[in-house]
Amino acid sequence: MIEVIVTVNFKNRNYQTNVIVSKDTIWAKIRQLAEEQVKKQWNL
């Protein structure tokens, strides 16, 4: 498992979030997980 820090643009603002994934996870999946994380946090 590795930690990846991703910058996500959500509602015209940039947010950094970390995602913990296995080493063989593709970039598209990492980005998707990061976007979901940010959306969950800001759509309370």
Secondary structure, DSSP 8 states (H G I E B T S, - for coil): -EEEEEEEEETTEEEEEEEEE-TT--HHHHHHHHHHHHHHHH--
